[in-house]
Each structure stands twice: as C-alpha cells, then as structure tokens.
Amino acid sequence: MSSRITTQSRRTLTGLFIWIMVAMLGTGVSYAADNADHERARQAVEAGDVLPLRTILDRVERDYPGKVMEVELDREKGEWVYEIKLLRKGGALMKLKIQARDGTILGFKEKPGKPHKPHEQGEPR
C-alpha cells in the first residue's frame, strides 16, 4: 500500500510542479510586456508626445468628478490616446477618450448606474 501512496504522491507533485512552472512563465511574459509598455509611455512623455498622466487626471477630476477605475495609454491611428474609466456618483460608469498630446476630449460614453429599489416595509435594510 505504501508504494501506491508514493506513486500517487509523485503524480500529484509532478502535476503541481508543472502547473507552477506554467504559471511562472505566464507571469514573466506578462511582466516583460508591462515593462515594455511602461517604457514606451515614459519615452513618449519625455519626448513631449504625451502629457503626463497627472496632468490629464487633474483635468478629468475637475471636469468629470468620480473615481478613476482604469487608465490605458494606447496608439490609435498613429496618435497617443488615454482611455480613462470612471465610476461616477450614483454608480454611472463613464469611459473617456482623450488626446494624449494636448488633453482634448475625443469622446465619451456613459452607462447609467442601476437604480436603487426602495425597501418595502418589513424587509431588512
């Protein structure tokens, strides 16, 4: 019986080891891609092709109050564009597209938040 447990343990450990190696490789590839994206963005800011994120966020916070949920900096048709997702008061989600070179708003989409249902009598709050 002890050899059967040993064989099962080896299979389990081998499977676990392979899974860990695959996970580590996936993390390394993602990390390298993140570094490359970060470096491209840094170079674009230094070259004056892109306004710093802080400058963009200051403008967004002033004109579109809400909580910043996500920021992306992408190339679209040869131009740098910030895409910023906001959670607005009342639960509305807003996505802004901003020209990264000068901060011009290129467009936005807003999805209204879900309305809160009033509690009926007797329901716990």
N, C-alpha and C positions, 0 to 999 in steps of 0.2 A: 504494500500500500504506500510506503514511503516513496518508492520510485515514481508512482503515479502522481503524487503531490508535487514532487520535484519537476516532473515533465510539465505539468500544468503551470507551475510557477515560472518555469523558464519561458513558456509560450507567452504568459501574461507579461513578464518583464521585457521580453523581446518586443512585443507589441507596444508596450508603454514607451520603450526606448525609441522605437521608430516614430511613434506619434510625437514625442518630444523633439526629435531631430527635425521633423517636418515643420512643427510649429516654430522652432528656432530659425529655420531657413526662411519661412514666410515673414517673420518679424524682421530679419536682416534685410530682405529685399524692400520691405515697406519703409524701413528706416533710411535706407540709401535713397529711395525716391523722395522721401520727405526732405532729406538734406539737400538734394539737388534742387527741389522746388524752392526751398528756403534761400538757397544761394542765388538762384535766378531772380527772386524777388528783391533780395538785398542789392544785387547789382543794378537792377532797374531803378531802385530808389536812388542809389549813389550816382547813376548816370543822369538823373533828373527826368527820366521817362515816366516815373510813377511818384505820386505824392505819398508821403509816409502814411501808414495806416492810422496813426494817432490823429493826423490832420483830417482824414476822411471821417473817422469816428466822431471827432468833435463836431463836425458839420452835421452828421447824421443825428447825433444826440440832441442837437439844437433844433433841427427841423422835423425830426421824426422820433419823438421820445418813445422809449421802450427798452427792452433788454436784448442786447445783441446775443444771438444764439449761435451764429456761424458766420465766418468770413472766408471768402475764397478770392484769390487773385489769379485770373486766367487771361490767356491771349485769345481774343476773338477778332477774326478778320484783320490780323496784324496789329491790333490795339490791345493795350492792357485794360482790363475791366475788373473792378471789385464787385463781387456779389455778396450782399450782406442780408442775412435773415434776422428779423426782429420779432420779438414777442411783444405785442402792444397791449395797452390797457384793455381789459375786457376779454383777453385771450385771442385777439386777432393776430394772425401771422402775416408778416409783410416781407417781401423779397425785393430789395433794391438793386438795380444795376447802375454802377457809377463809373464814369470815365476816369480811369486812374491817373491820367496825365494832369487833369485840371479840376476834377471833382464834380463835373457836370452830371446831373441825374439823367441817365439814359432811359429809364423806365422803372416801373414798379408794379407789383401785383400784391393784392391784399386779400386774404381769406378771413372772413369774419369768424370770431370765436363762437363757440357753442353757447347758446343762451342757457342761463341757469333756470331750472324749474323751481317755482315756489314750492315750499314744503307744505304738504297737506297737514291738517290737524291730526295729531296722534302719531305722526311719523317722527322718528328720532332725527335730531339735527346734527 
